[in-house]
Every structure is written in structure tokens, then in C-alpha cells.
Amino acid sequence: MLWVDRRRAVIVGDTLANFGRGFEMPAEWLRQGVTHEAVADGLRPLLELPVELVLPAHGAPTSRADLERTLSAR
């Protein structure tokens, strides 16, 4: 993760993506024994930042609302 304060953007790299199924944390990318909830718990502090733009390595830029939905899903 990389926070760009001046742009209010978080670069999430390969942690979150959009492959046409919506913005998500692809289950196939989780290591064995690691749950979606465990990763989401670790990422929720991002929501304390004034995020406006989310930049995944795969898929189009998205919004804070998509980040909130993805981290609360399941």
C-alpha cells in the first residue's frame, strides 16, 4: 500500500483488483490459511485516511465507497 496524501489516493497494488467482477480481494490471491476477513482487518486502518481515490494494479481507479464495501464484505 502507498498513501499519496496530496492526491488523497491509496495505491493498493495487487491486494485489491477489478477483473470485471467488481472491486474485490480475489480469493485465489490469499495465501493458504489466510482469510478475507484477516486481510480486511489489516486494511481497515486505511479508512481512517481521507481516501478519495483507490488505484489497483488491475482494473480501473475506484472510489472510497468501493474500498469501504470491499473491506466490509463477507
C-alpha positions as CSV (number, residue, x, y, z in Angstrom):
1,M,0.0,0.0,0.0
2,L,1.1,3.5,-0.7
3,W,-0.7,6.6,0.5
4,V,-0.4,9.7,-1.6
5,D,-1.6,12.5,0.7
6,R,-1.6,15.3,-1.8
7,R,-4.0,13.3,-4.1
8,R,-5.9,11.6,-1.3
9,A,-5.2,8.4,-3.1
10,V,-4.2,4.9,-1.9
11,I,-2.3,2.6,-4.3
12,V,-3.4,-0.9,-3.4
13,G,-1.3,-2.8,-5.9
14,D,-2.2,-6.5,-6.1
15,T,-4.1,-6.6,-2.9
16,L,-7.4,-5.5,-4.4
17,A,-8.5,-5.6,-8.0
18,N,-11.3,-5.4,-10.6
19,F,-11.3,-8.2,-13.2
20,G,-14.8,-7.4,-14.3
21,R,-16.5,-8.9,-11.2
22,G,-16.4,-5.6,-9.3
23,F,-13.7,-4.3,-6.9
24,E,-12.7,-7.2,-4.7
25,M,-10.0,-9.0,-2.9
26,P,-9.5,-12.1,-5.2
27,A,-9.8,-15.2,-3.0
28,E,-7.3,-17.0,-5.2
29,W,-4.6,-14.5,-4.2
30,L,-5.0,-15.2,-0.5
31,R,-2.2,-17.4,0.9
32,Q,-3.3,-20.7,2.4
33,G,-4.8,-20.3,5.8
34,V,-5.3,-16.5,5.4
35,T,-8.9,-15.4,5.3
36,H,-10.6,-12.4,3.6
37,E,-11.6,-11.1,7.0
38,A,-8.0,-11.2,8.3
39,V,-6.7,-9.2,5.3
40,A,-9.7,-6.8,5.5
41,D,-9.0,-6.3,9.3
42,G,-5.4,-5.3,8.4
43,L,-6.5,-2.9,5.7
44,R,-9.3,-1.2,7.6
45,P,-7.0,1.5,9.1
46,L,-6.9,2.9,5.5
47,L,-10.4,4.1,6.2
48,E,-9.1,6.4,8.8
49,L,-7.4,8.3,6.0
50,P,-9.3,10.8,3.8
51,V,-9.2,8.4,0.8
52,E,-11.0,9.7,-2.3
53,L,-9.2,7.6,-5.0
54,V,-8.2,4.0,-4.9
55,L,-5.7,2.8,-7.5
56,P,-5.4,-1.0,-8.0
57,A,-2.7,-2.6,-10.2
58,H,-5.5,-4.4,-12.1
59,G,-8.7,-2.6,-13.1
60,A,-9.8,1.0,-13.2
61,P,-9.3,3.5,-10.4
62,T,-12.2,3.5,-8.0
63,S,-13.6,5.3,-5.0
64,R,-13.6,5.3,-1.2
65,A,-17.1,3.8,-1.3
66,D,-15.8,0.7,-3.2
67,L,-12.9,0.4,-0.7
68,E,-15.4,0.5,2.2
69,R,-17.7,-2.0,0.6
70,T,-14.8,-4.4,-0.2
71,L,-13.4,-4.2,3.3
72,S,-16.8,-4.8,4.9
73,A,-17.9,-7.6,2.5
74,R,-18.3,-11.2,3.7
